[in-house]
Amino acid sequence: MVFSWVVAGVSIGTGLIFARASLRALARTRAASLNAASMNKTGFTLNTDFLSKPIYGRNFAEGSFNPEMSKKEALDILGFGKTVKHVTEEDVKKRHRKLMLLNHPDNGGSAYISSKINEAKDYLLGRYGRD
């Protein structure tokens, strides 16, 4: 008889401990979701567009670099695309700096890619082919 009361007490105590832990976890989850909602209201949002697009449907450049730099290739390398009609020297320098910070060999980037970025900048600024 006493044994059944002990088992019942331990069972109730264990159930209460699990209930308490569940309520605490629920409170933390609600606080985290409210915190995330307030961050979104202040302008902080995660860009998750890439998650909804399949990898095989992305628009990457076909093939490799051309042996001789062209205006189209220089614009593509610096990320201006086909829609840009006129590119200023300041725009070229800003894009070049941004890409070099991301792709510099000292930061783990490719020396070949960084040389192509430099070549594209020189082409668009009219310094291509000068020694």
MOHUVEN-V712298 format. One record per residue. N is the residue number from 0. RES is the residue in one letter. SS is DSSP state (A for helix, B for strand, O for the rest). Layout:
N,RES,SS + N,RES,SS
This chain:
0,M,O + 1,V,A + 2,F,A + 3,S,A + 4,W,A + 5,V,A + 6,V,A + 7,A,A + 8,G,A + 9,V,A + 10,S,A + 11,I,A + 12,G,A + 13,T,A + 14,G,A + 15,L,A + 16,I,A + 17,F,A + 18,A,A + 19,R,A + 20,A,A + 21,S,A + 22,L,A + 23,R,A + 24,A,A + 25,L,A + 26,A,A + 27,R,A + 28,T,A + 29,R,A + 30,A,A + 31,A,A + 32,S,A + 33,L,A + 34,N,A + 35,A,A + 36,A,A + 37,S,A + 38,M,A + 39,N,A + 40,K,A + 41,T,O + 42,G,O + 43,F,O + 44,T,O + 45,L,O + 46,N,O + 47,T,O + 48,D,A + 49,F,A + 50,L,A + 51,S,A + 52,K,O + 53,P,O + 54,I,A + 55,Y,A + 56,G,A + 57,R,O + 58,N,O + 59,F,O + 60,A,O + 61,E,O + 62,G,O + 63,S,O + 64,F,O + 65,N,O + 66,P,O + 67,E,O + 68,M,O + 69,S,O + 70,K,A + 71,K,A + 72,E,A + 73,A,A + 74,L,A + 75,D,A + 76,I,A + 77,L,O + 78,G,O + 79,F,O + 80,G,O + 81,K,O + 82,T,O + 83,V,O + 84,K,O + 85,H,O + 86,V,O + 87,T,O + 88,E,A + 89,E,A + 90,D,A + 91,V,A + 92,K,A + 93,K,A + 94,R,A + 95,H,A + 96,R,A + 97,K,A + 98,L,A + 99,M,A + 100,L,A + 101,L,A + 102,N,A + 103,H,O + 104,P,A + 105,D,A + 106,N,A + 107,G,O + 108,G,O + 109,S,O + 110,A,A + 111,Y,A + 112,I,A + 113,S,A + 114,S,A + 115,K,A + 116,I,A + 117,N,A + 118,E,A + 119,A,A + 120,K,A + 121,D,A + 122,Y,A + 123,L,A + 124,L,O + 125,G,O + 126,R,O + 127,Y,O + 128,G,O + 129,R,O + 130,D,O
